[in-house]
Amino acid sequence: DNMAAARTATVERKTNETDIKVEINLDGLGKNTINTGIGFLDHMLCAMSKHGRIDVTMSCKGDLHIDDHHTAEDCGLALGAAFDKALGDRKDIKRWGSAYCPLDEALSRAVVDISSRGSAHIDLGLKREKIGDLSCEMISHVMESFATEARITLHVDTLKGKNDHHRAESAFKALGVALRQVSLPLIC
């Protein structure tokens, strides 16, 4: 039985700017150990892992002395590649789904299609320049990078919220829940 096989993957990505290792288990419990060198990015990826019940171990050494761009982007790319690899042949899964997740006053929606065509449409409506050491423009770019390498169609919208931390975190929570939903085996 194809679904009985472990849906896990390890991906290593080395560039001139970053050195990343990701391990993922799609049938996990949401355990995670994530160290990208960017605290707020770690926090977002941990939220995605926890609420999606996807185990993720990730380490990254990046050129943070320059800025956050390469590290954040490459972490999204590596995590997406691991998700794609762990999905395997993409047969007998639900394929599409959605989730709404709140965080206090913020509410986000994520819609995912395991389409084999990487496409992302992200609108988080963030107002700040940075949250912690992560540029707000990179938050949606991480999701876009993930979708490209995961070969999924992804729509994430923050529908309401005043606090940018809450807006971003509710979006990653919704993404995690939607990813879990679409990757579950079909039950006939």
C-alpha positions in Angstrom: 0.0 0.0 0.0 1.5 3.3 -1.1 0.1 5.3 1.8 1.7 2.9 4.3 5.2 4.1 3.2 6.7 6.8 5.4 6.0 10.2 4.0 9.3 11.8 5.0 12.1 13.6 3.3 15.4 15.2 3.8 16.6 18.0 1.6 20.0 19.8 1.8 20.4 23.1 -0.1 23.8 24.7 -0.4 24.3 28.0 -2.2 26.9 30.8 -2.0 24.5 32.5 0.5 23.0 29.6 2.5 23.6 26.1 3.8 20.3 24.5 4.8 19.2 21.1 6.0 15.5 20.2 6.3 13.8 17.0 7.5 10.0 16.7 7.3 7.4 14.1 8.2 4.0 14.8 6.8 2.4 12.2 9.2 3.9 13.7 12.3 2.6 15.3 15.4 3.8 18.9 14.8 7.2 18.4 16.5 9.8 20.9 15.4 13.3 22.2 15.8 13.8 25.1 13.6 16.9 27.4 13.6 17.1 29.7 10.5 19.0 32.4 12.3 15.9 34.7 12.0 13.8 34.4 15.2 10.5 35.5 13.7 10.9 33.2 10.8 11.6 30.3 13.2 8.4 31.3 15.1 6.3 31.3 11.9 7.6 28.0 10.6 7.1 26.4 14.1 3.5 27.6 14.0 3.0 26.1 10.6 4.5 22.8 11.8 2.6 22.6 15.1 -0.8 23.4 13.7 -0.3 21.3 10.6 1.0 18.4 12.7 3.9 18.2 10.3 7.2 17.4 12.0 10.0 19.7 10.8 13.7 19.9 11.6 15.5 22.8 9.9 18.9 24.4 10.3 20.2 27.2 8.2 23.5 29.1 8.1 22.9 32.2 5.9 24.4 35.5 5.0 22.5 37.4 7.6 25.4 39.9 7.8 24.0 41.2 4.5 20.3 41.0 5.1 17.4 38.5 5.6 16.5 37.9 1.9 18.6 34.9 1.0 18.1 33.1 4.3 14.3 33.6 4.3 13.8 32.8 0.6 16.1 29.7 0.6 14.4 28.3 3.8 11.1 28.6 1.9 12.5 26.9 -1.1 14.2 24.0 0.9 11.0 23.4 3.0 8.9 23.4 -0.2 11.3 20.9 -1.9 11.1 18.6 1.2 7.3 18.8 1.2 7.2 17.9 -2.5 9.6 15.0 -2.0 7.7 13.7 1.0 4.4 13.7 -0.9 5.9 11.2 -3.4 3.7 10.4 -6.3 0.8 12.6 -5.0 -1.7 9.8 -5.6 -4.6 9.0 -3.3 -4.5 12.3 -1.3 -7.3 14.8 -0.9 -5.4 17.2 -3.1 -7.2 20.5 -2.2 -8.5 22.1 0.9 -8.6 25.2 3.0 -8.4 26.4 6.6 -9.3 29.5 8.5 -7.2 30.2 11.6 -7.4 33.1 14.1 -4.9 34.6 16.4 -6.7 37.0 18.7 -8.1 39.7 16.5 -6.5 38.4 13.3 -8.0 35.9 10.9 -6.4 34.3 7.9 -7.5 31.9 5.2 -5.2 29.5 3.3 -6.4 27.5 0.3 -4.1 24.8 -1.2 -4.3 22.7 -4.3 -1.6 20.0 -4.8 -1.6 20.9 -8.5 2.0 20.1 -9.4 2.1 23.8 -10.6 3.8 26.2 -8.2 1.8 29.3 -7.9 1.2 31.6 -4.9 -1.1 34.5 -4.3 -0.5 36.0 -0.9 -2.1 39.1 0.7 -1.3 39.5 4.4 -1.8 43.3 4.5 1.2 43.9 6.7 2.0 47.5 7.6 5.3 47.3 9.4 8.7 47.3 7.7 9.9 44.4 9.9 8.8 42.0 12.6 11.8 41.2 14.7 14.6 40.7 12.3 12.4 39.6 9.4 11.4 42.1 6.7 7.6 42.0 6.2 8.1 41.7 2.4 9.9 38.4 3.0 7.0 36.9 5.0 4.9 36.5 1.9 8.0 35.7 -0.2 8.7 32.7 2.1 5.2 31.4 1.3 5.7 32.0 -2.4 9.1 30.3 -2.4 7.6 27.3 -0.5 4.7 27.0 -3.1 7.1 27.1 -6.0 9.3 24.2 -4.8 6.3 22.3 -3.3 4.6 22.5 -6.7 1.3 23.6 -5.1 -1.2 26.4 -5.8 -1.4 28.5 -2.7 -3.7 31.4 -1.8 -3.2 33.0 1.7 -5.2 36.0 2.7 -5.3 37.7 6.1 -9.0 38.8 6.3 -8.7 41.0 9.4 -6.4 42.0 12.2 -4.7 45.1 13.6 -1.4 43.6 14.9 1.1 42.5 12.1 2.6 39.7 14.3 -0.9 38.3 14.8 -1.7 38.7 11.1 1.4 36.8 10.0 1.1 34.1 12.6 -2.6 33.4 11.8 -1.5 33.1 8.1 1.2 30.5 8.9 -1.2 28.6 11.2 -3.8 28.5 8.4 -1.2 27.3 5.9 -0.1 24.5 8.2 -3.7 23.3 8.8 -4.5 23.5 5.0 -1.3 21.6 4.2 -2.2 18.8 6.6 -5.7 18.6 5.2 -4.7 18.4 1.5 -2.0 15.8 2.1 -4.2 13.4 4.1 -4.9 10.0 2.4 -8.3 9.6 0.7 -10.6 7.4 2.8 -12.9 5.5 0.5 
